């Protein structure tokens, strides 16, 4: 509302009405031991506070609601809520210059938590449920994001700053093969039929073939295929 340049007094009045609606809703759902309008001091004080927020003369609610009219008080809350939301919608739609002939007032630019498709027919309880769901989702997302950044932060630091030491748990030896020797070693270690050999070579990426099987490559791009290939193989010693 402040973004839409509504006056501070209007914003204050809207929030006072919402506070009154929440208070009256809570009073209307009290058990029989604390019936509305029964003359109990704390109930009367709360009703007087709601009267002040709504802007009606003091004693209006206390004098017009009997102990058995809790449901009627709840209906008043619903009507007040619809009127407040309708006023806010009208103010927003006026600023956004939305056609007043629309049967369903909506907000496309302004985002209010709990209202994915805002309309004047939303009930107060649906607002509470949607708003609570939005805030819980926001809270969960923030916690999840913070935890992810906390657990992943060491991996984004330079290696010199890592608090953990990296140790290779096995002994390795460097073995130098030519490309042809590497393929021969692979071929000797497998049991593929000879007729599969060519198909196997052709199924490999051309660059890999140039490295592993230089004798079968005719492309000029791989003319230096007899270069030595440095292969690092791990050896475990008992």
ABEGO torsion letter per residue (X at the ends): XAAAGBBAAAAAAAAAAAAAAAAAAAAAABBAABBBGAGBAAAAAAAAAAAAAAGBBBGAAAAABBAAAAAAAAAAAAAAAAAAAAAAAAAAAAAAGBBAABABBBBAABBBBGBABBBAABBAAAAAAAAAAAAAAAAAAAAAAAAAAAAAAAAABBAAABABBBBBABBBBBBBBBAAAAAAAAAAABABBAAAAAAAAAABBAAAAAAABAAABABAAAAAAABBBBBBBBBBBX
